[in-house]
Amino acid sequence: MTQANNPLHGIKLETLLTELVDAMGWEALGSRINILCFTHDPSIKSSLKFLRKQQWARDKVEQLYLRHKGVKQPRPPRRDNDHHATSSQTPRRPQASKTPQRTASDPTKQINAQVWGTR
C-alpha cells in the first residue's frame, strides 16, 4: 500500500471538483482560487481540462478540498531562505570570509604595485 497516507487516493479529480462546486459554488471557488476557468464562464469540463494541464492549479484545488473535508495536513518544511526568526531562534551572525585579507605590508601587493602602479 504505497498510498496509505494519501487522503486523495482513489478520488477522481472530477469528483473532487464537483463536490467543491456543490458545496461552495463557482463564485466562491473563483474568489478563493483566482483561475479564469472558475471565474469566467465556468464549467466542469473546462476546469478539468485546465487542472489536468497545470499542476500548480491542481495542487491549490486539492489543498482547498482537503481543508473543506477537514483533513489535517502536516505543515510544509521550512525553506532555508525563510528569514522569519521565531522567539526561540537567535539571529545568525554572518560568517567570516575564508579568504585571508591582504594588508599593505603583503609582499604580493607590493609586487603588483610595482607592476601596475598605485591607485
Backbone torsions as a table, in degrees:
resi	resn	phi	psi	omega
1	MET	NA	93.2	-179.2
2	THR	-82.2	-15.9	-176.8
3	GLN	-108.8	22.6	-175.2
4	ALA	-60.4	-35.1	-177.5
5	ASN	-97.1	7.9	-178.7
6	ASN	-96.3	109.3	-178.4
7	PRO	-69.2	-13.8	179.5
8	LEU	-93.8	-0.8	-177.4
9	HIS	-62.6	127.0	177.3
10	GLY	87.8	-3.5	179.1
11	ILE	-98.6	120.7	179.2
12	LYS	-72.5	149.7	178.9
13	LEU	-60.3	-36.7	179.2
14	GLU	-64.4	-42.1	178.4
15	THR	-63.9	-45.2	-179.9
16	LEU	-58.9	-48.9	-178.3
17	LEU	-66.7	-41.1	179.8
18	THR	-62.5	-41.5	178.4
19	GLU	-63.9	-41.5	179.0
20	LEU	-64.8	-42.0	-179.6
21	VAL	-66.6	-41.4	179.3
22	ASP	-65.0	-37.6	-177.7
23	ALA	-78.9	-39.2	-172.3
24	MET	-108.9	-36.0	-172.4
25	GLY	91.5	160.2	-177.0
26	TRP	-65.3	-37.9	-176.8
27	GLU	-64.3	-46.2	179.0
28	ALA	-67.8	-38.3	178.4
29	LEU	-63.7	-41.6	178.4
30	GLY	-68.3	-29.9	178.5
31	SER	-77.6	-28.8	178.2
32	ARG	-81.1	-38.8	178.0
33	ILE	-125.4	106.3	-173.6
34	ASN	-80.7	86.8	178.1
35	ILE	-127.8	135.6	-175.9
36	LEU	-58.5	-34.2	-178.7
37	CYS	-69.2	-11.5	174.7
38	PHE	-98.4	-23.2	-172.8
39	THR	-105.6	-28.1	-178.0
40	HIS	-118.5	111.6	-179.9
41	ASP	50.3	59.8	-174.7
42	PRO	-73.0	146.0	173.0
43	SER	-152.9	156.6	178.9
44	ILE	-62.4	-43.4	-176.2
45	LYS	-61.7	-48.4	-178.5
46	SER	-68.9	-35.3	178.9
47	SER	-67.5	-41.8	178.1
48	LEU	-62.7	-41.0	179.7
49	LYS	-61.2	-44.3	179.9
50	PHE	-67.8	-45.6	-176.7
51	LEU	-65.7	-29.2	178.0
52	ARG	-73.8	-24.7	-179.5
53	LYS	-92.2	-28.4	-174.8
54	GLN	-112.8	101.3	-176.5
55	GLN	-62.9	-37.2	-179.4
56	TRP	-61.6	-38.4	179.6
57	ALA	-70.9	-40.1	178.5
58	ARG	-63.0	-40.7	178.1
59	ASP	-59.8	-42.0	179.3
60	LYS	-64.4	-42.0	179.8
61	VAL	-66.4	-40.9	178.6
62	GLU	-64.3	-40.0	177.9
63	GLN	-64.9	-40.6	177.5
64	LEU	-64.1	-40.8	178.4
65	TYR	-62.0	-44.0	179.8
66	LEU	-65.0	-39.4	176.1
67	ARG	-64.9	-40.2	179.2
68	HIS	-61.8	-38.7	179.8
69	LYS	-80.6	-11.0	179.1
70	GLY	81.2	23.3	178.9
71	VAL	-81.7	124.0	177.7
72	LYS	-75.8	137.0	-177.9
73	GLN	-119.5	144.8	176.4
74	PRO	-67.7	149.6	177.6
75	ARG	-70.3	142.3	177.5
76	PRO	-67.1	150.0	179.7
77	PRO	-65.0	149.5	178.9
78	ARG	-70.8	140.8	177.2
79	ARG	-84.6	157.0	179.8
80	ASP	-65.8	-29.9	-177.0
81	ASN	-88.1	9.8	177.4
82	ASP	-81.0	110.5	-171.9
83	HIS	-97.6	12.5	179.6
84	HIS	-82.9	111.6	-179.6
85	ALA	-86.8	136.9	175.3
86	THR	-88.5	175.2	-176.3
87	SER	-65.2	-25.5	-179.2
88	SER	-85.4	-9.7	-179.0
89	GLN	-99.7	146.0	174.7
90	THR	-106.7	148.2	179.8
91	PRO	-62.9	143.8	179.5
92	ARG	-80.9	145.7	174.4
93	ARG	-88.7	146.3	176.3
94	PRO	-65.7	141.0	-179.4
95	GLN	-74.5	146.6	178.4
96	ALA	-69.4	149.0	179.5
97	SER	-66.1	139.4	-179.2
98	LYS	-83.0	-17.4	178.6
99	THR	-87.2	134.0	-178.3
100	PRO	-69.1	143.4	178.4
101	GLN	-78.7	133.5	178.8
102	ARG	-90.4	136.0	179.5
103	THR	-104.0	175.5	-179.9
104	ALA	-65.1	-26.5	-179.8
105	SER	-85.1	3.0	179.8
106	ASP	-67.6	126.0	-177.9
107	PRO	-61.9	-32.1	179.2
108	THR	-63.6	-40.9	-179.4
109	LYS	-67.4	-36.2	179.0
110	GLN	-66.8	-40.5	178.7
111	ILE	-64.8	-44.4	179.6
112	ASN	-63.5	-34.9	179.1
113	ALA	-66.8	-33.9	177.8
114	GLN	-68.6	-36.2	-179.2
115	VAL	-78.2	-48.8	-171.7
116	TRP	-100.1	-12.4	-176.4
117	GLY	87.1	167.7	179.9
118	THR	-90.8	154.1	-179.5
119	ARG	-98.1	NA	NA
